[in-house]
Amino acid sequence: MVVDEVDGGAWVKTCYTLSTYLRKQSNLITNMGETCPKKTNLWVAFGLVLKFYITRAPRIIGFLDERFEQAGNVAPPILTSSWWMQTYVFAPVIAIINETIVKLQVCDLVICQ
């Protein structure tokens, strides 16, 4: 994916690390009533992960701040302001790419269109 090159690959790596970390936090899952989507190399799944981060940013930030203070053997990922800015910039772009892919996969689409 092209986004693998953003910030030297650090942005995507943090997206993956955060997804993995949040999926293991049973108390957060219980409080939110849902699990963070799994980050994969599929555009659609990646778009869902970014949407999850953006729509739940205050809860995620609060949870990570709390965990960082109590960090034992597994410290949470550190999310910088530039990481959040990149996330907010790329999420709509990836959403548009996903919409385009879905439209192109419609069975009744004629190639000349």
SULVEN-V439403 format. One record per backbone hydrogen bond with DSSP energy under -0.5 kcal/mol. CO is the residue of the C=O (numbers start at 0). NH is the residue of the N-H. Records with the same first field share a line. If there is no record, write none. Layout:
CO: NH + NH
This chain:
0: 3
1: 4
2: 5
4: 7
5: 8 + 10
6: 9
8: 12
9: 13
10: 14
11: 15
12: 16
13: 17
14: 18
15: 19
16: 20
17: 21
18: 22
19: 23
20: 23
21: 24
23: 25
24: 28
25: 29
26: 30
27: 31
28: 32 + 33
37: 39
41: 45
42: 46
43: 47
44: 48
45: 49
46: 50
47: 51
48: 52
49: 53
50: 54
51: 55
53: 56
55: 59
56: 60
57: 61
58: 62
59: 63
60: 64
61: 65
62: 66
63: 67
64: 68
65: 69
67: 70
72: 74
76: 78
77: 79
79: 83
80: 84
81: 85
82: 86
83: 87
84: 88
85: 89
86: 90
87: 91
88: 92
89: 93
90: 94
91: 95
92: 96
93: 97
94: 98
95: 99
96: 100
97: 101
98: 102
99: 103
100: 104
101: 104
102: 105
105: 108
109: 112
